[in-house]
Every structure is written in C-alpha cells, then in structure tokens.
Amino acid sequence: MRLGILETGAPPSEVDQFGDYPAMFRALFGGDAYDYATFDVQAGRLPSTTDACAAYVITGSPAGVYDPLPWIEPLKDFLRAAKGVPMVGICFGHQIMAEAFGGKVIQSPKGWGVGLHRYEVQAAQAWMDAPRLTAAASHQDQVVEAPPGAIVLAASGFTPFGMLAYGDQPAISLQLHPEFEPAYARALIEARRGTRLTDAQADRAVLSFEQPDDRARVGRWIQRFLAEATLGGS
C-alpha cells in the first residue's frame, strides 16, 4: 500500500538529531510496512491527485490551523477533496482535519498539554484492543467543537475531543503523538523549558515519561484502521 505522509512541520533545530516527522512514522509503523511517499506541505507540495496514495497521514506542526500561512487553506481543500480516501491526523493533523470537516480549533485557555497523557476510550472500534491509551502530548491548541457527524473515540478531562472518527468517511485523528519516542519527547520538553514551559511544567512532564506508554499499541491501532479502511474501499 502506498501511504502518503503529509509533512506539515519539522522538529525544532535543537532536537533534529532524532529525525523528521516522516522518519518517526516510518519507525512507528515499520520501514517496510508501506510504500511511503512524503509531501512537504509547508513548501506547497501536495499530491497531484487525491488518489495518488491509498491513504494519508497528516503530521504534527508548530503552526496553528488558524495561522495566515499560504499552505493552510490548500491543505484543507485537499483534505475535503480527498473525502473517501483513508486518512489519519496526528496533533496538528487532528486539528486541521477537524477544521476542514466543519469543527473548531482554538488556542486553549487551559494552556500547554505536555508529558504523557491518558485518554479513556469512549466509543471502541473493532481495531482497538484496550479501554485507554497513554502517549505523549505536546499541544496548546485544541479541538473545541467536533465536525457534524464526528464521533469522539477517546478523550480526557483536559482534551474532551482527543480522538475523533469522521462519520461516513474512513478518517480518524488523534491529538496525542504515538510517533514520539520518550527520548525525543523529553528532549523537546527540555528545548522549551524557560520559554514555552515553566520549570515546574517541564519537570512534571519529564517525570511522566518514567511510566510506560502505549505508543506501539496505538501505532498498531492506526495500522489496523488503515488495513480495514483500504480493504473495504470505503
């Protein structure tokens, strides 16, 4: 299967030794799991047709979906045009999908969500095999209104719209980052200590990674979803 990775951002230069976001997804899924194709959306490069790939993953980004950047609206247009093609959004990808399909995203007054966060499953799907998931969070923006027909699959008190399924189309999205290895997540927190994060916030977030996470499990969930969605041709 040809899996298109819509790359919407890059890690900060202070932590670029961990590789870019497409590399993180290839590591999460397995380097030989798919025929990967990467599209640098920030540079204005999108697939020439919506069916150029069998499915798409939309990555995280330092940008906000409401930022006046020249690539934001074309990406939304592409996602709407690709309705019917299986897709998965992560963090910014979660937010841009929600916005593209009729939801709302804001810079949350709750502030930064960092460290390991746990979501409880609200609407279990066949490709899920646990009642909760724990993975790295790194976001200030949040979905505050789900698109019409969307279902909340998993959530927390901090992130009520943490994981969505998009009604009659083969699309899901997740605010958390299963592609972030703990070493990268900790390094990212340290890079933001004293700027975006206070020392107290950074300390708590770093300490949270002493607990086990479900990133591998969530990676398998995504792969099962993609397998079902592409096999079903929905």
C-alpha positions in Angstrom: 0.0 0.0 0.0 1.3 3.5 -0.8 1.0 5.6 2.3 1.3 9.4 1.8 2.8 11.4 4.7 1.6 15.0 4.5 4.5 16.7 6.3 3.2 19.9 7.9 6.2 20.8 10.1 9.6 19.9 11.4 11.1 19.3 14.9 13.0 22.3 16.3 16.6 22.5 15.4 17.6 21.8 19.0 16.3 18.2 18.6 16.7 17.5 14.9 19.1 14.6 15.7 16.0 12.5 16.2 15.0 12.8 12.6 12.0 14.4 10.9 8.3 13.5 11.5 8.1 11.2 8.4 11.0 9.2 9.8 9.2 8.9 13.2 6.1 7.5 11.5 8.2 5.0 9.4 9.8 3.9 12.7 6.4 3.6 14.4 4.8 1.5 11.6 7.9 -0.3 10.3 10.2 0.8 7.5 8.9 -1.9 5.2 5.2 -1.8 6.2 4.2 0.5 3.4 5.4 2.2 0.2 5.9 5.6 1.8 5.6 8.9 -0.1 6.3 12.2 1.7 4.9 15.5 0.6 6.3 18.8 2.1 3.1 20.6 2.5 4.8 23.7 4.0 6.7 24.1 0.8 3.4 24.0 -1.2 3.8 20.3 -2.3 0.6 18.3 -2.1 -0.2 15.1 -4.0 -1.2 15.8 -7.6 -4.4 13.9 -7.2 -6.3 12.7 -4.1 -5.8 9.0 -5.2 -2.1 9.4 -5.6 -1.8 7.3 -2.4 -4.1 4.6 -0.9 -4.1 6.5 2.4 -2.7 9.6 4.1 -1.2 10.5 7.4 -1.1 14.2 8.4 1.7 15.1 10.8 2.2 17.5 13.6 3.4 21.1 13.1 4.4 24.1 15.1 1.8 26.0 13.1 -1.8 26.7 14.2 -4.7 25.9 11.9 -5.8 29.5 12.2 -2.4 30.9 11.2 -2.4 33.0 8.0 0.1 30.8 6.2 -0.2 30.2 2.5 -0.3 26.4 2.7 -3.1 26.0 5.3 -6.1 26.6 3.1 -4.8 24.4 0.2 -4.3 21.6 2.7 -7.9 22.0 4.0 -9.1 22.0 0.4 -7.1 18.8 -0.3 -8.5 17.0 2.7 -12.0 17.9 1.7 -11.4 16.8 -1.8 -9.9 13.5 -0.5 -13.0 12.6 1.4 -13.4 8.9 0.9 -9.6 8.2 0.9 -8.5 6.8 4.3 -6.6 9.3 6.4 -5.2 9.7 9.9 -4.3 13.0 11.5 -1.9 13.4 14.4 -1.8 16.6 16.7 -1.9 19.4 14.1 -3.2 16.8 11.6 -6.0 16.1 14.1 -6.8 19.8 14.3 -6.6 20.6 10.6 -8.9 17.6 9.8 -11.4 18.8 12.4 -11.4 22.3 10.9 -11.5 21.1 7.3 -14.6 19.0 8.0 -16.5 21.6 10.0 -15.2 21.6 13.5 -13.5 24.4 15.5 -9.9 24.7 16.9 -8.6 27.4 19.3 -5.6 28.2 21.3 -6.9 26.7 24.6 -7.1 28.8 27.7 -6.1 25.5 29.5 -2.5 26.1 28.3 0.0 23.5 27.3 -0.6 19.8 27.4 2.8 18.1 27.7 4.1 14.8 29.0 2.3 11.5 29.0 -1.4 11.9 28.8 -4.0 9.2 29.2 -7.3 9.1 27.2 -10.2 6.8 28.1 -11.8 5.1 25.1 -15.4 6.5 24.7 -16.5 4.5 21.6 -14.5 1.4 21.0 -13.9 0.3 17.4 -13.0 -3.2 16.1 -9.4 -2.2 15.5 -9.0 -1.1 19.2 -8.0 -3.6 21.9 -7.8 -1.7 25.1 -10.0 0.7 27.1 -7.5 3.5 27.3 -4.3 4.8 25.7 -1.3 6.7 27.0 1.0 8.6 24.8 3.0 11.9 24.5 1.1 15.2 24.4 2.6 18.4 23.1 0.0 21.0 22.3 -1.6 24.2 23.2 -4.3 24.3 20.6 -7.4 22.1 21.0 -10.4 21.0 19.0 -13.3 22.5 20.9 -16.2 21.6 18.5 -16.3 18.3 16.6 -17.4 18.4 13.0 -21.0 17.3 12.2 -21.3 13.6 12.4 -18.0 13.0 14.1 -17.7 10.6 17.0 -15.4 11.0 20.0 -13.4 7.8 20.2 -11.2 8.7 23.2 -10.8 11.7 25.5 -9.6 13.1 28.8 -10.8 15.8 31.0 -8.0 18.1 29.6 -8.8 17.1 26.0 -12.5 16.3 25.5 -12.1 15.8 21.8 -8.9 13.9 21.9 -9.6 11.3 19.2 -12.2 11.5 16.5 -13.8 9.4 13.8 -15.4 11.3 11.0 -18.8 9.9 10.4 -19.3 8.4 7.0 -15.7 8.7 5.8 -12.7 6.5 6.6 -10.9 9.1 8.7 -9.6 9.3 12.2 -7.5 11.7 14.1 -5.7 11.9 17.5 -4.3 14.8 19.5 -1.6 12.7 21.1 1.8 11.7 19.5 2.3 8.0 19.3 5.2 8.6 16.9 7.2 10.4 19.7 9.7 8.2 21.3 10.2 9.1 25.0 13.8 10.3 24.4 12.6 12.7 21.8 9.6 13.9 23.9 11.9 14.6 26.8 14.4 16.4 24.6 11.6 18.5 23.2 10.4 19.5 26.6 13.9 20.5 27.7 14.2 22.6 24.5 11.1 24.5 25.5 12.0 24.9 29.2 12.0 28.5 30.2 10.3 29.7 27.0 7.0 27.9 26.3 7.2 25.9 29.5 7.9 26.9 33.1 10.4 24.8 35.1 7.6 23.3 37.0 5.7 22.3 33.9 8.8 20.8 32.3 9.8 18.9 35.5 6.3 17.3 35.7 6.3 16.4 32.0 9.7 14.9 32.0 8.9 12.9 35.1 5.8 11.5 33.5 7.9 9.5 31.0 9.1 7.2 33.7 5.7 5.5 33.3 5.0 3.0 30.4 3.2 4.3 27.3 1.0 2.8 24.6 2.7 4.3 21.6 3.4 0.9 20.0 -0.2 -0.2 20.7 -1.6 3.0 19.2 0.6 2.5 16.1 -1.0 -0.9 15.7 -4.4 0.6 16.0 -3.7 3.0 13.2 -2.3 0.3 11.0 -5.4 -1.9 11.7 -7.7 1.0 10.9 -5.8 1.7 7.6 -5.9 -2.0 6.7 -9.7 -2.2 7.3 -10.3 1.1 5.5 -8.3 0.3 2.4 -9.6 -3.3 2.2 -13.1 -2.1 2.5 -12.6 0.5 -0.2 -14.9 2.8 1.9 
